[in-house]
Amino acid sequence: MALKGFWDRLRGRVMPQDSPQPPAPDPEPPLPPPTLPIRPDVNTPPPYETSTGSLELPPTPLPSALPPAAEVRPREDAAAEREALAGTEPELPTAPETEAVIEPEPEPESEPELEPEPEPASRGGWFARLKAGLARSTARLTEGLTSAFRKRRLDDEALEELEETLITADLGVAASRRIVEGFRKTRFGKEVTEEEVKATLAESIAEILTPIAQPLEIEPHHAPHVVLVVGVNGTGKTTTIAKLGQQYRRQGLKVMFAAGDTFRAAAVEQLQIWGERTGCPVVAPAKMGADAAGLAHDALARARAEGMDVLLIDTAGRLHNKSALMEELRKIIRVIRRLEPSAPHSVLLTLDATTGQNALSQVKVFREMVEVSGLAVTKLDGSAKGGVVVALAQEFGLPVHFVGVGEKADDLRPFAARDFARGLVGLEQAAG
């Protein structure tokens, strides 16, 4: 009987005697499906149909029907799936990572166009350019003078301060003592002003420099006049050759270059570029590392054949290997003397003023290698050590043919002792 009643209730027929309870209310509408997202490819079983309506059966686990989403997924895939299912929130635009990177601005590349700045000074002629180039050296020298001499008596203490100031300004110990002794003889015990000290100092410096202020004379009867340019790498040998070539060309002379620094491709290329700009033919090595002496010999032979007036020979400057460099320079001289016994007619040593007192050591080294006949002091505009020219004059007495205060051809000029001395102490050019 109980089984019959179960089936009756299942079919909707409730017996009064079996169920004294009041009639059952209308069946509630079926519950909505589970809120869990179900992929469209997952098949769900249809509801069980009854006479009173559809009866939802409880969900049964379908392990075989589970989509691959039930497997462990990477975070990226899970996040993408959640965003796809959510669908209600708009995706926030994000800038690509490459746009967030701030690229360095290439503005510094345009700076080389500004190059030398002695333009305003050039309006006042060579002395104005020289004085502007020596400005840093002048400031270093006169700073000590200003603090030491302000309307005071020139006593031993003042002279000692003067000597220290001159040595600090790279004039050298010997030249500084010579200058101070001159002050002691002529000004000792007198009250002096800063301007009087500067004027007397300029005259003392000019006295030291005048004997070595000698131009490099080109002797036409040699045809060509051979100039061997030597110096440490970086002192401006190649640039000095180019500037001299341009100046000699303006004088109507025929000039040839020889790229004798055969182990440095950059030096050879630089000289070839300068040759094109100045209209000077260049004898270059057939390959890097070629024999420098053989190249110098060929250059001299060609210069003779083409009727050149000047032959400027560039050389190596690898001072770290002193013995090899010495042998190379001596070999060059031996080989070119087979064609011209008096060659080279000039041996020009280039010195970088920024090296200060180290320039004196370079002179000593190169004088051991070759017979240096004169000096060219370059880069005075980039140095506060222009006083080294005075030290060189006092120490060696070698002629200073040229000084350079800039990158232009006109910024390399014959050395003038009095102009240099007055420019160094910050005075204007002397009248006459």
Secondary structure, 3 states (H helix, E strand, C coil): CHHHHHHHHHHCCCCCCCCCCCCCCCCCCCCCCCCCCCCCCCCCCCCEEECCEEECCCCCCCHHHCCHHHCCCCHHHHHHHHHHHHCCCCCCCCCCHHHHCCCCCCHHHHHHHCCCCCHHHHCCCHHHHHHHHCHHHHHHHHHHHHHHCCCEECCHHHHHHHHHHHHHCCCCHHHHHHHHHHHHHHHCCCEECHHHHHHHHHHHHHHHHHHHCCCCCCCCCCCCEEEEEECCCCCCHHHHHHHHHHHHHHCCCCEEEECCCCCCHHHHHHHHHHHHHHCCCEECCCCCCCCHHHHHHHHHHHHHHCCCCEEEECCCCCHHHHHHHHHHHHHHHHHHCCCCCCCCCEEEEEEEHHHCCHHHHHHHHHHHHCCCCEEEEECHHHCCCCCHHHHHHHHHCCCEEEEECCCCHHHEEECCHHHHHHHHHCCCCCCC
